[in-house]
């Protein structure tokens, strides 16, 4: 095998890269400013590389990935020209995975990094005589923000989270800002989205606010308005889909500690979007989360909150139909 330097241009979907002696760690916030994303980098979720991948063009028939050994299993997916071809899990304590059996033709390879645990990469290798060109193709850039339902820990593998499925289907350059338990509409996240390039932005808002009772009836709608307006400062004219919570049976009508049910939260999100549109923003759109994953899909909610692997495939298909497809003129 021939070593490929872990240069920044290989990484897609990371917000920052931490370079240390012998390893590179992708983050989904600016890691030098992690103190500005409390608690401890959004509950530690910002160091988990959901949606992050190594992308390059190569004629190699195998790819070897090296990591600093972890105490947890480390899942990797190999995607070729948008199609998942192989999955590997590096067991705890081990340091390499070999993804092989690839067609010898020249192709676009994406190695999706784990969506559930942090990873420190130590190396990337391809066949002797093969190259690994990290040139970036001109693809629409999509940023999606949300909770554990966007991070998708229960997905079948890193390339089968619902954002990854949508991005692969439509050829999008994905940045996934799904932070399990940590989607509380923070201004610092809005600023981060504002300052990153995008042709589509989606914001899934409300479920962590319900669970954490972090905003109440007086502040929730105002927070949505402020978050979207901050994002809009850096993205005039870019479509912004603001998505309310998907169906969750025990939370639909039961108020949380500050008096918000999911029905009330959906009404607040819808009203905030209507207000933004009436104040001159025709490119912000409301999506009722139940259109993406509704009561008819309840059998795929094993804990009555998070979709299972098949549920994430359903969510991806419905997002493609309702949002991504219409934005990019695709079925």
N, C-alpha and C positions, 0 to 999 in steps of 0.2 A: 504494500500500500504506500501511497505518496501523501505526505502531510500537506494540508491546506491551512495557511495562516488564518486565524480567527479575527479577520479585519472587520471593522464596523459595518462595511458595505454588505457583508453576508447576512446581517441580522435584519429581519423585518418584523414590525409589530412591537418592538421594544421602545420605551420612552427614553431610557438611558442604559448605558453599559458600564459596569464596574470592572475595570481592568486591574488585576493584581498579579503578583509573580506566579506564573503557571496557570492562571485561570481567568475566565471572563464570565461575569454574571449579569444576565439581562434583568432589568427592572421595568415596572410599568408606572413609575413616577421618576422624577429627577432624583437619583439616589443621594446626591450631595445635599439635597434639600429635604431629606426624608422627615426631618423634625417638623416641617411645615404641613405634614400629612398625618396628624395624630389620629389614633394612638399608634405609635411605632410603625409608621408606614401603612396606615389604614388597616390596623389590626394584623400586620404581617402579610396581608394579601398582595401588596404591591410588589413583593419580591418573587411571587409565583408567576411564571411566564405564560399564563394562559393566552393562546393565540399567537405567541412569539414563535418564529421559525427561522431556520437557516435556509436561505434560498440561493441557488446557483444553477447555472447551465453546465452540463457535463455529459460525456459519453460513457462515464464509469458504469460498471455493472454491480458495484457494491460501495457502500458508504459505512465507515466506522466512526462512531462518535465516542469521545472520551469525556468522563466527568470526574470530579472529586467524589469519592464514594459517599453515599448518603445513608442515613439510618432508615430511609423509607424507599419503597419501590419507585423507580423513575421511568415513566412511560414516554416512549417516543414513537412517532409515526413518520413513515416515508411516503410522501405524496409526489407523484410524477405527472406533470402536465394537468394538475388538478384532481387526479384520481388517486385514492388511497391504495397503495400496493403492498405495504408491509407495516406491521406493528411489532415493537419490541419493548420489553420491560427489563430494565437493569435491576437485578435484585439488590436488596440492602447489602452494603459492604463491597459491591463490585463496581468496576470503573469503566466498562466498555460495552457497547452494543454494536453489532454488525448487521446492517440492513443490506440484503443481497438479492440476487436473482433479477436485477434490473436489465431492461433492454439495452444493448450496447449502442443504440442510436443516440444522437445528441438530443437532450431533453431538459426540461425545467424540473429541478428537484427541490422540494421543500421538506425539510426535516422539522416537524412540529415538536416543540418542547413541551414538557409536562404542564398540565392545567391544574394540578393539585399540590405540587411541592416545588420549592425553589431548586435551582440547578446551577452548578458552577462548571462550566465547560473547560476542558483541558486540551481538547484536540478534535480535529476533523481530518479524515483521510479518505482518499479515493484510489482507484486502480493506478498502478504504475503506468505512466504514459498518458493518463487521462488528465484533463485540466478541470478547473472549477471556476468558471467566470461569474463574477458577482454583479454583472451589469443589471441595473434595475429597469424593468419594462415599464412603459407608460400605462399604468392601470388606475382606474378610479380609486381614490383613497377613502376608506370608510372607518369612522371612529364610532364605537358603540360603548355606552356607559350603563352600568347597572349593578346588580347585586350578585349573589350566588347563582341566581337563575341565568345570569349572563356569563359568569365564570364556568358554570356547568360541571361541577365535580362528578356528577353521576353520569356524564356522557361516556360512551363506550371507549373512547380514546381521545387524545388531544386534537386530532383533526376532525372529530365528530361532535364537538360542541356545536350548538346551533349557530353562533357567529361564524365558526370555521366552515360549516356546511354551506351557509349562505355565500360566504366569500369565495369558496371554491366553485360554486354553481355559477356565479356572476362574474368571476374574474376580478375580484376586488382586492385591494391591498388593505388588509385588516389591521386595525389597532383595537384590541379588546380591552376595555377598562371595566370588566366585571370583577367586583371586589366583594367576596362573600361576606355578608353581614355588615358591610361598610358603605353602602350607597345611601348617604344621608344628605345629599345635595350640597356638598361643601363648596364654598367659593374657590378654594385652591384647585379643586378638580376642574371647575368651570374655566379657570384661567389657563390650566394646562391644555384643555381642549381648544380653547380660543387660539392658542399659540402654535397649534399643530395643523399642517395642511390637511384639507379634507374636501371631498366632493359629495359626501353624504355623512350626516351625523344622526345617530339615534340615541335617545335617552330613556331608559326604563326606570321610572321614578315611583316610589311609594312603598314598596313592600318592606324595606328595612326601616323606613320611618314608622310604619305600623308596628313592626316587631319591637323596635327600640323606643317607641313613643318619644322620638327625638324632636319632633315638631308637632305642634297642635293646630287646632282650627284657625287660630289667629295668625300663625306664622307659616304654615305649609304652602298655601297658595302663593304667598309673597316670595318664599324661597324659590319656588319653581319659576316665577317671573324673573327674579334676579339672576338665577342660574342661566336661563336661556338668553337673557339680554347680554350677559358677559360673554357667552359663547358666540353670540351674533356679532360682537365687536370685531372678531377676527375672521368672520365668515359671511360677509354680506352676500345674499342671494343663494347661499348653499341650502339645500333642503334639510330641515331639521324635523325628525319624527320624534314626538314626545309621547311615550307609551306608558299607559297606566298599568297597574298590576294585573297579571294573569289570574285566572280563577283559582281560588283557594277556599274550599268549603267552610272550614271553621272560622274564617275571618271575614266572610262576605258581609254579614249584618251585625257581628259582635264588635262593639267599640273597644278600642284598646284603652290604656290607662289615661290617655288625654282626650278620649271621646271620638276617635276617628275609626270608622269601619272601612273596609275596602270599597264599599259602594260610595261612601263619602269621599274617600281619596280619589276615586275615579272622577267624581263630579268636580272636585277641586282642580285636578289636572286638566280636565276638559275646559273648565271655565278660564283657567290661566291661559291656555292656548287661544281660546276665543278672544280674550283681552289683548293678547299680543297681536293677533291678526287685525283686530279693530284699531289698534294703534300703529298700523302701517307695516306689518310683517307678514306678507302673504306666503312666505316660504316656510313657515312653521306649521306643522300638521299634527293633529291629535289622532292617536291610534288607541282604541280601547283594547287593553291587554287580552280581554276575553275573545277578541277576534283572532288572536294568535294562538290562544290556548284556553278553551272555554270549558263549560260544564260537561260537554260531550266527551271531553278527554280525561275526565276525572280518574278513570282506571289507570292512567299513567302518572298519577301523583301518589307514590307509595307512602309518603309522609304527610300528604294533604297540603304540601307546599311546593316541593321541588319535583319537576318532571324526571322520569327515568330516561334511559337511553333512547327508547322509542319516542318518548314524549318530546325530547329535544329535536328529534328528526321531524316530528309534526310541527313544532314551533318554527323550525327553519323553513319548512315548506310554506307555512302560512305567512311568514315574514317576507319570503321571496315573492309570494303572490300579491301581498298587500302593500309592500313598501319598496323593496329593492327592484323588483321587476318593473313597476310603473316608473320609478325614477330613471332607470337606465334603458327603458324601452325594450325590455326583454321579457319573455314568458316566465 
